[in-house]
Amino acid sequence: MNRRDEFVEQMKARLDEWNAEIEALAARARKAGAEAQVRYHDDIERLRRRRDEARRRLEELQFASEAAWDSLQQGLDDAWELMRKALRDAQRHEPPPRDVDDDDDPRHSPGGSP
């Protein structure tokens, strides 16, 4: 198995883990009070958007040329980091940092690196 295939398999495994954690949060939300359910719902929706973005970037990476590999891998790493932070925040039930836009891409925020 080459480096790309190993990386893709690792990322697929992470997606599976995060799907399970999102579902665990959803189960907790169903047992929570009405006010907490609203907060959980917002957290879960944010997590699902980030998961979907990470999945999209992973699919791009799988079919990328060697020339595009490094750039796409960095973008996927950034998406994973955002997902990891959002999941940690949701598990602590603290609201995650306010997103600048729905892309959740730090490169698009003022002061972010290009």
C-alpha distance (Angstrom), angle and dihedral (degrees) to the residues before:
residue distance angle dihedral
M1 . . .
N2 3.80 . .
R3 3.80 127.6 .
R4 3.81 93.8 -96.3
D5 3.81 93.5 50.3
E6 3.80 91.6 48.4
F7 3.79 91.3 49.8
V8 3.81 92.5 48.3
E9 3.81 91.5 49.3
Q10 3.81 91.0 50.3
M11 3.80 90.9 50.3
K12 3.81 92.0 48.4
A13 3.80 88.9 52.7
R14 3.81 90.0 51.2
L15 3.79 90.4 50.4
D16 3.79 89.5 53.0
E17 3.82 90.8 50.0
W18 3.79 92.1 48.6
N19 3.79 92.0 47.8
A20 3.81 88.2 55.3
E21 3.81 91.7 48.0
I22 3.80 92.1 48.7
E23 3.80 89.4 51.3
A24 3.82 90.1 49.3
L25 3.81 89.1 53.6
A26 3.81 89.8 48.9
A27 3.81 89.6 52.5
R28 3.82 90.1 50.5
A29 3.80 89.6 48.8
R30 3.79 91.8 55.2
K31 3.81 88.9 56.9
A32 3.81 95.6 45.0
G33 3.78 129.2 93.7
A34 3.80 121.1 -91.2
E35 3.82 96.1 -95.8
A36 3.80 92.9 47.0
Q37 3.81 90.3 47.3
V38 3.80 89.7 60.5
R39 3.82 91.7 52.1
Y40 3.79 91.5 45.3
H41 3.80 90.6 48.9
D42 3.81 91.5 53.8
D43 3.81 91.4 47.3
I44 3.79 92.8 47.2
E45 3.81 92.9 49.1
R46 3.81 90.4 50.1
L47 3.80 90.2 49.4
R48 3.79 92.0 49.5
R49 3.82 91.5 51.0
R50 3.79 90.8 50.5
R51 3.80 91.8 45.8
D52 3.80 90.2 51.1
E53 3.80 90.7 49.9
A54 3.80 91.0 50.1
R55 3.81 90.2 48.5
R56 3.82 90.7 50.5
R57 3.80 91.4 50.5
L58 3.79 90.7 47.5
E59 3.80 90.3 53.7
E60 3.81 90.1 50.3
L61 3.77 89.8 50.2
Q62 3.80 93.6 51.1
F63 3.80 91.5 59.3
A64 3.80 99.6 34.0
S65 3.76 124.2 119.8
E66 3.78 118.7 -113.1
A67 3.80 88.7 -105.3
A68 3.82 91.8 58.5
W69 3.81 95.6 40.0
D70 3.83 99.3 92.6
S71 3.79 94.2 46.6
L72 3.79 93.6 47.2
Q73 3.79 92.3 44.2
Q74 3.81 89.7 55.2
G75 3.80 90.5 49.7
L76 3.79 90.2 50.9
D77 3.80 91.2 47.9
D78 3.82 88.6 53.0
A79 3.82 91.2 49.7
W80 3.82 90.9 49.6
E81 3.79 91.3 50.8
L82 3.81 91.4 52.1
M83 3.79 89.8 48.0
R84 3.80 92.4 48.6
K85 3.81 91.8 51.0
A86 3.80 93.3 46.2
L87 3.78 91.5 49.6
R88 3.79 92.3 48.7
D89 3.81 90.7 49.1
A90 3.80 92.9 47.6
Q91 3.79 91.6 49.1
R92 3.79 89.5 53.1
H93 3.78 85.8 44.0
E94 3.75 91.9 -128.6
P95 3.76 116.2 136.1
P96 3.81 110.6 -103.5
P97 3.79 119.7 -119.9
R98 3.78 113.1 -72.6
D99 3.79 111.0 -92.3
V100 3.77 117.8 -126.6
D101 3.80 89.6 -145.1
D102 3.78 138.6 -13.3
D103 3.81 90.9 -93.4
D104 3.82 88.5 71.3
D105 3.77 86.5 -153.2
P106 3.83 110.0 148.1
R107 3.79 89.4 -155.9
H108 3.81 89.2 69.3
S109 3.79 95.4 53.0
P110 3.80 122.4 96.9
G111 3.75 108.6 -91.4
G112 3.83 91.6 16.0
S113 3.74 119.2 129.9
P114 3.80 116.3 -100.3
